Amino acid sequence: MSGNMGITFRAMINSISDGIYICDYEGYCIAHNDAFLRITGIPMDVTGRHVSTLLDDHLISDSVTIEVINSRQRVSKVISYPSGCEALVTGNPSFDEEGNLINVVCEVRDLSELSTLKNELKCSKQLNKQYREILINYGPTMINASRKITARDPKMQNILDALPRIGDSDATVLIYGESGVGKGLIASLLHEHSGRSANGKFIKVDCSAIPPSLIESELFGYEGGAFTGARREGKVGLLDHANHGTAFLDEIGELPLLLQVKLLSVLQDHKIQRVGGTTPLTMDIRFVCATNRDLEKMVEEGTFRKDLFYRLNVIPIAIPPLRERKEDIFMLTLSFLDKFCQKYQRSLSFISEAMDCLYEYSWPGNVRELENVVERLVVLNQTGIIEKADLPEKIRRANQVIVLQHTDFSSRKDRKIIPLKAAVAATERQSIERALRQNVQLGPAAQALSIDISTLLRKCKKLGIMRGSASAKMR
């Protein structure tokens, strides 16, 4: 084979990731691709050599080619190579029109990476089994048969322990916390723990989502013809629906000052007056409010009424952000994983490296962000294992810390800083390349590094190290 056709053929077989080894009808190698040498670890070009010489030189443990020549049938075997890996070798005979054997084409598939994936899956499943055993022994605090909050953090446990007592009262509650920490869930659980859950509704009002021009009529309702565009029959307000129940006013800090006055009147007199109305209506409403703002500072600035603040702040509940209760990340992640695996009928596991990244991330979006991330991972995953590479980039970078490289302290220049992960990867690459230069075969190289061959293969792939090129540097 020569000329452009030969170049095209070599390019074609070199584009195949599996090893390709082609012999003539007598067993002499007429072609092979680069992947064959990479997978097998055979340190030389074997073109023109008879397959029996590879056996004599202990470069292969068995020969599929010889069996195909003798049997004239397709043969598959697992064969060990100098690289230390095992490969599934499948030999296919080719015949001419008269039935004469022309050549044997062998496909060599590396089983080491498959074995590594199986081991990782096994370890991942075992790790998740251990996770769930922890959940059973130290599991989530059950608040209600239909709702639960997962918590190991002592601050959250104190809140959860107090919820039944707070819920059983009619005292006004003000819940503090960043966006996404679960203020709405706490508010709904307070309602469920109260006697109001049997007779009244839980009505949520997002004060930041209603335009200031409409919030009064939405909250208190209006009489017919109260303003242009109003219904002739009028409209009841959201607080009407909360009668005998609980009104949850989320983002109470966004309530305009004029509405703060009316809300204060409702808290004091237990009566509401509709827009355009003249007759106050008696209401039995328990108020739970929430905010992510500093209301005391707003009081000082004059943007929130002082008297309303003290009316609302009877029982304050401060929910810590997720970054301040790291113990809960682990249990919340598994809780969400179970939830979404059931929803999407999937079966997935986290490997420990991915879980470490979730633990180190600061979670500015708190529990809501964690829940969204887990749902995305469940929906997009195709392997059954959630690895670090599957995580969003900002989370993967979470456990990178600044490392100060050694410099002359007499210099006024700023020291160079690099991420710890990058420094570790660079050191790992140097060690692996040095071991591969000093050892032609993967077995001794892995032994020198005190790791097994499958781990070495995985690290070479991860770091982009070409074993053939590393060996060539030695020669």
Disulfide bonds with the S-S distance in Angstrom:
none
